[in-house]
Amino acid sequence: MHIDLARERKAHWMSLARDLLPTAEAAPRGTPVAFGLAVRSGGEFVLAVRYRDEAECADLLGQVAEGDADADIRHIGQVYAQSQPPDPAERLRTRVRPLRPGLSIANANVTAGTLGAFVTDADDVRYALSNWHVLAGPASTDAGDPILQPAPYDGGTAVDEVGTLDRTAPLDPAGTNTVDAALCLLDEPQVDAIYPIGTVTRTAPAEGGEQVAKIGRTTGTTAGHVTAVELDGVRVGYGEELGELTFDNQIEVEGEAGAFSAGGDSGSLVYTDDAVAIGLLFAGSQTGGPDGTGLTFVNPIDDVLRALEVRLLQP
């Protein structure tokens, strides 16, 4: 169907879900189902439905299957912010200077995440871009906190400080979020901004179906494709301190050969085959997808850059 009609169907089912499904006390503004747009061959769009537990929403799923026979319905299980690394990739978790994309990085009070990109503000000051839960983390952290490369989980100590926490896009536990992003003000502006695909200096919104890649500290360079866009109501676990947060307008990516990402890849820049950035990786599930290895969730890059008032570094 045309994208406008798909958006109408999405709005219809989201409204119905809010009426039919009980919400958890920890996430009163969310439901256990996320709705978005999935792309089909030929540029056609269908309703995308992503659910965590069938028992929570079986009646609704049945109604969707009957009312939208072409809907792309997938079980994704619990989605987590990906800062907990299960199996680090050694070459990206060591101390590397000058800094480059894909390296292990984190606040001194966080485990580990990924340096996604280098950006500049209106005054041409250089920063490293990653997620809020990588560069800020606990709610008690403040601007000026030390940022380490490699991250603490990978052996980083005070001597590995590369900058300080600067600005963040705050997360709202009681409302709806769009981005999980923060900046590290670099001590040394000399950086290596080359990705496996070359320089990435342009951005574009994801339209669905794009072939994409990323380089992250846990799984290195992986390939995938965009399987859904404009996903609203994605609930992401942030641990005991924040609980579950709800995100709208997210991008879903499926790996080409196994999972596209794993814990510790949070903060990776996701880009297309022609070196155009589409998003900032921030979360993933351990189930879902055709091979059951999980799906990855990505903030739209233009939303991230707007929220932080920066642009990609132009070498």
Helices and strands as residue ranges (DSSP letters): H 3-20, E 33-39, G 41-43, E 45-51, H 54-67, E 72-75, E 79-81, G 90-92, E 104-107, E 113-114, E 117-120, E 126-130, H 132-135, E 146-148, G 152-154, G 158-160, E 161-169, E 176-177, E 181-186, E 202-203, E 211-216, E 220-232, E 234-237, H 239-242, E 244-247, E 250-255, E 269-272, E 276-285, E 296-300, H 301-308, E 311-312
